[in-house]
Amino acid sequence: MRVGLFGGSFDPVHVGHAHVAQTALSRLGLDKVVWLVSPQNPLKGSPTPLEKRLAGVAEFARGPSMLVSNAEAHLGSAYSIDTIRLLKARNPGVRFAWVMGADSLASFHRWKGWTQIFAELPIAVVARPGMQLKALTSPAARRFVGARAAPGALFAAPLPAWTYLTAPLNFISSTQLRATTSR
């Protein structure tokens, strides 16, 4: 089984997130995408309460291939690297990939254990509007430039391995939504 782990604060969740999840699902031939709703992103301020964000994600993560999870809250994990390791240990028969938007790759080098995430599982980066140059010249992309794989070869490539998935772009972002609703 191939499962994409799509982590984030999803504050608020929007169609751009659904676009990232759906693009990874179809382009990588995933069986499932698990939306890992983070209780607290260490790089961001206080989020909307977790239960409200989980309910919002459930509105966008539709269909049998999309699962919504608060695993990080249950596992007591504050960092993606810890969550990844725990999920891999509990599900040894599953082939996981990390799924993120290009905006996340641009700042990925700020995440705790980011180089270890590359060593733990393949990474799929989905194009986001205006982020291609920032993402593909980011410290993470430069560090692992030789590990870039074609989408169809991602799961067969030795780790570290990552791919950049292009698709029709969706221009919605959480930052824009928060700015509009706080006026």
C-alpha positions in Angstrom: 0.0 0.0 0.0 1.2 3.5 -0.9 0.2 6.3 1.4 0.8 10.0 1.2 1.2 11.8 4.5 0.0 15.4 4.0 0.9 17.3 7.2 -0.1 20.9 8.1 -1.9 23.2 10.4 -4.7 23.8 7.7 -5.6 27.1 9.3 -7.8 27.5 7.5 -8.1 24.6 5.1 -9.0 25.5 1.5 -9.3 24.2 -2.1 -5.5 24.7 -2.6 -4.9 22.0 0.1 -7.3 19.7 -1.6 -5.6 20.4 -4.9 -2.2 19.3 -3.4 -3.7 16.1 -1.9 -5.5 15.2 -5.1 -2.5 15.9 -7.3 -0.3 13.7 -5.2 -2.9 10.9 -5.1 -3.4 10.8 -8.8 0.1 11.6 -10.1 1.9 9.1 -7.7 -0.7 6.4 -7.8 -1.3 6.5 -4.0 -3.9 4.3 -2.3 -4.6 6.9 0.4 -3.7 10.4 1.4 -3.7 11.0 5.2 -4.2 14.6 6.2 -2.2 15.0 9.4 -3.7 18.0 11.1 -1.1 19.4 13.4 -2.2 20.4 16.9 0.4 23.3 16.8 2.8 24.2 14.1 6.1 25.2 15.9 6.8 27.7 13.2 3.5 29.5 13.4 1.4 31.3 16.0 -1.6 30.1 17.9 -3.9 28.2 15.6 -7.6 27.9 15.5 -8.7 25.0 17.9 -7.8 21.6 16.6 -11.3 20.2 16.6 -12.5 23.1 14.4 -9.6 22.6 11.9 -10.3 18.8 11.8 -13.9 19.5 11.0 -12.8 21.9 8.2 -10.4 19.4 6.7 -13.1 16.8 6.7 -15.1 19.1 4.3 -12.2 19.1 1.8 -10.7 15.6 2.2 -13.6 13.8 0.5 -13.7 10.3 -0.8 -12.5 6.9 0.3 -8.8 7.7 -0.6 -8.7 10.8 1.7 -8.4 10.3 5.5 -8.3 13.0 8.2 -6.1 12.3 11.2 -5.2 13.9 14.4 -2.4 11.3 14.9 0.1 13.9 16.1 -2.2 14.9 19.0 -2.7 11.2 19.9 1.0 10.3 19.5 2.1 13.3 21.5 4.3 14.3 18.6 5.1 18.0 18.0 7.4 17.5 15.0 6.8 15.8 11.6 10.0 13.8 11.8 8.8 12.1 15.0 5.3 11.5 13.6 6.9 9.9 10.5 9.0 7.6 12.5 6.1 6.5 14.7 3.8 5.9 11.8 6.5 3.9 9.9 7.2 1.8 13.0 3.4 1.1 13.6 2.8 0.3 9.9 5.8 -1.7 8.6 4.0 -2.9 5.4 3.0 0.6 4.2 5.1 2.6 1.8 4.8 6.2 2.9 5.6 9.4 1.0 5.6 12.9 2.5 3.3 15.3 0.5 3.7 19.1 0.6 3.0 22.2 -1.4 6.0 24.0 -3.0 5.5 26.8 -0.5 6.4 24.3 2.3 9.6 23.2 0.4 10.7 26.8 0.2 10.9 26.9 4.1 11.5 23.2 4.7 15.0 23.9 5.9 13.5 25.5 9.0 11.7 22.3 10.1 13.2 20.3 12.9 14.9 17.2 11.4 14.3 18.2 7.8 17.3 16.3 6.5 16.2 13.3 8.4 12.8 13.5 6.8 14.5 13.1 3.4 16.2 10.0 4.8 13.0 8.5 6.1 10.7 8.5 3.1 10.3 9.9 -0.4 8.9 13.4 -0.7 6.4 14.7 -3.2 6.2 18.5 -3.7 3.2 19.9 -5.6 3.6 23.1 -7.5 1.9 26.2 -6.0 1.4 29.6 -7.7 4.4 31.8 -7.6 6.5 29.4 -5.6 8.4 27.4 -8.2 11.6 29.5 -8.2 11.6 29.8 -4.4 11.0 26.1 -3.9 13.4 24.8 -6.5 16.2 27.2 -5.3 15.5 26.6 -1.6 18.2 25.2 0.8 16.4 21.8 0.8 16.1 21.6 -3.0 19.7 22.6 -3.4 20.9 20.2 -0.8 19.1 17.3 -2.4 19.3 18.3 -6.0 20.8 15.0 -7.0 18.0 13.1 -5.3 15.2 14.4 -7.5 13.3 11.7 -9.2 10.6 11.4 -11.9 7.1 11.0 -10.3 6.7 7.5 -11.6 10.1 6.5 -10.1 9.7 8.1 -6.7 8.9 4.9 -4.7 11.6 2.9 -6.5 14.3 5.5 -6.0 16.8 5.0 -3.2 16.4 7.5 -0.3 16.8 10.4 -0.3 14.3 10.9 -3.1 11.9 13.7 -4.0 9.8 14.8 -7.0 8.2 18.0 -8.1 4.7 17.6 -9.4 3.2 20.1 -11.7 -0.5 20.4 -12.4 -3.0 23.2 -13.1 -2.4 25.7 -10.4 -4.9 26.7 -7.6 -4.3 30.3 -6.4 -5.9 30.0 -2.9 -3.7 30.2 0.2 -4.4 30.0 3.9 -2.5 33.3 4.4 -4.8 35.1 2.0 -7.9 33.6 3.6 -6.8 34.6 7.1 -6.0 38.2 5.9 -9.5 38.5 4.3 -11.4 37.2 7.3 -9.5 39.3 9.8 -10.5 42.6 8.2 
